[in-house]
Amino acid sequence: MRLIIARGPWVRYWMQGDTTAWVLDEIGKEQPITMALAIGASGVKSIQVLEYRESRGGEIQYPFFTQQFDHAVLEQSNNKLKLDRNIDGITGATLSVRAMTKVAKVALYLHSKVMEAKLGNLARQS
């Protein structure tokens, strides 16, 4: 396990080859939602809710929703980073959907920075 500083004191992640795994929290409406994401060269490999604490919006935990993120990548638009696709919302879960979308963007961004650092380290070793 490795630690980096981002969006708070520490972010936990694991790396094997060109794949990283992240455990991130984001506030839904009032409570944190803990999510795990696997990110690879082709974007989001998987996203899963580890702990859902809100009274509504738990539907974001189900595959019909999380599969929308499969292979999502970041793209730049008007000087903002965003996902390369629209994520369909769920009635009554708007803030939970936003939280998961935000976490996916953060994990993709952090993955890109870890990969840049890895390539930089490999270049220095050559």
N, C-alpha and C positions, 0 to 999 in steps of 0.2 A: 504494500500500500504506500502511496505517496501523498504528500500534502502540498497544496499550493494556496496562496492567499488570493481570494477573489470573493466579492460580494459578502463580506463578513470576515471573521477571523481565519477560517480554514475551510477548504473544500477537499473531500476525500475522493481519491480516484485510484484506479488500478489500470495497468497497461500490460498488454501482451501483444507483441508484434506491432501492428498498426491499428489495433483496436484499444479503445479506452472505455472504462466503465466508471460511471459517476453516481454518487448518491447525493441528491440535492433536495433542499426544502424550499417551498414557496408558499406564501399565504394564499389561501383560497378566499373565502369571505372574511373569516375571522381566525381560523386555525391553520397551522402549517400542514401542508401535504408533502409527505416524503416520497420521493420518486427515485428509481434507479434507471439509468440509461446506458446502453451500449452504443458506442459511436465508432464507425469504421470509415474506410476510404470512400464508401458509397453513401455516407450519411448515417442517419439513425438506423441502427440495426434492431433495437428494441427499446421500448419504454414501458415501465411497469410502476404502478402505485404500490409502495411498500406499506404506507400507513396513511389512511384517510380519516381525518378527525371531524369533518364537517357533518352537519345533520342532513344536508341536501347535496346533490351533485355527484354522488358516488358512482354514477354511470360511467364516469371517465376511466374507471378501473377495468372496464370490459373490453375484450378484443375488438368489438365492432367500432369502438372509438379509437383505441390506441393504434390500430393498424393504419390509420390515416397518416401516421408519422413515419411509417416504414420508408426508408431511403430518402427522407427529407434532408435537404441541404440548405445552407445559408446562401442568400444572394444579396447583393447590394442594390438598393433602390433609393434614390434621392438622399444619399449619404446616410441611409439607415440599413442595418442588417435585418433581413426578414426571411422567413421560410419560403422555399420555392413553390409553395402551394397554399391554398386556403384550407383551413381546418373547419369542418362543419361543427356548429355548436350543438348544445343539448339544452332544451328548454328547462329552466330552473337550475342550470349548472354553469351559467355564463362565467362566473368568476373562477370556477375550477378549471374550465376550458382555457381561460386566459392564463392561469397559473401553469398548466401543463405546457402550453405553447411557449410561454416565457422560459420555462426550464429547458425545453428542447433547444431553443435558440442559445441559451447560456452554455449548455453542454457542447453544442456544435462549435461555438466560439472557443471555449476552453480547449476542446480537442485540437482545433487548428493551431492554437498557441503551443500546446504540448508537442505536436508533430513538428512545428517550426523549430522548437528547441532541440528536439531529437535530431533533426537534419543538420542543425548547426553544430551539434556535438559530434556527429559523424564526420562532417566536413573538417572539423578541427583535428580529428584523429587521423585523417588521411595524410 
